[in-house]
Amino acid sequence: MSQSAVEVNILGKSYKMACPVGQESALTGAADLLNEKLNEMKSRTKVTKSEQLAVMAALNFCHELKLEQAKNQEYTDTMDQRIKMLQSTIENALIEKGE
């Protein structure tokens, strides 16, 4: 897969990143979201060190990801239960019809 170079700005610093061709807008969008979150955190807290802000943002993103994963797992479990119930209902209806 070919790569392209994309330049993003985070907290006033420019970073050149390798990116799969066709994913440039996704990367710049992610960088914009990160920059927005970092600037929000910087204005809400007294933290001024970029490294500390980055760690705090990473922890927040990881926490949000874990919450979403838990919601997805709960949804998957619910759908699995419903599918099993439907299969059972169909099987019982076929058995009753065959008798």
N, C-alpha and C positions, 0 to 999 in steps of 0.2 A: 504494500500500500504506500502510495507516495505521500510525502509530507510537505507542508508549506510553513513558512515562518510568519507568526502573527505577533504583533507588538501590542501589549496591554499596559495600562497604567493603573497602579494600585498604590494608594496613599501618596500620590505624587511621584512615584518612581516608575520608570519604564522597564518592562521585562519583555524580552523576546522569547517566544515559546514555539516549539515545534508542534504542529497540529496536522492531523490527517486532512487531506484535501476534501473540501466540502463541509468541514466541521468548524470553519473559521468563525462563523456567526455564533455558533453555540459556545465556543471558547470565549469570544468577546462578551457575550451575554453573561456567562458565568463570572468573568472578571468584573463586569459592571456590578453584578449582584454582590460579589465579595467586597468590592470597593465601597458600595453603599452600606453594607453591614458594618464594615470596619469604621467608616466615618460616623455612623450612628453610635457605635460603641465608644468611639473616641469622644464624642460630644456628651454622652450620658455618664461616662466614668471619668475618673481622674488619671486613667492610664494613658500615657503618651508614647510609650515604647512600642514600636511597630511589631516587634517579636511577641510581646505580651498580648497585644491586640489580636494578632494572627492566631495565637494559641487559644484565646478566648473564643474567637469566631469559629475555629475548627471544632472546639468542644460543643458549641451551640449547634453547628451544622450536624455533628455526629449524633447529638441528642435528638434533633428533629428527625434525622434519618431513622434512628431506632424506633421512635414513636410511629413513623409511617410504616416501617417493617412490621411492627406489632399489629397495626391496623390491617395491613394486607394479610397477615397470617390469620387473624381473626375472621376476615372476610372469606379467605380460602377454606378455613375450617367450616364455616357456616354453609358455604356452597357445597362442600363435600357431603355434609350431613343431608342437605336438601336433595342432592342427586341420589344418595343412597335411599332416602325415603321414597323418591319417585320411582326408582328401580324396583323397590319392594312392592309399591302399590301396583305397578304395571305387571310384575310377576304374579301377584295375587289375583289380579283381574284376569290374566290369561289362564291361570289355573282354574278359577271359578267358571270361566267361559268354556273350558275344555271338559268340565264335568257334566 
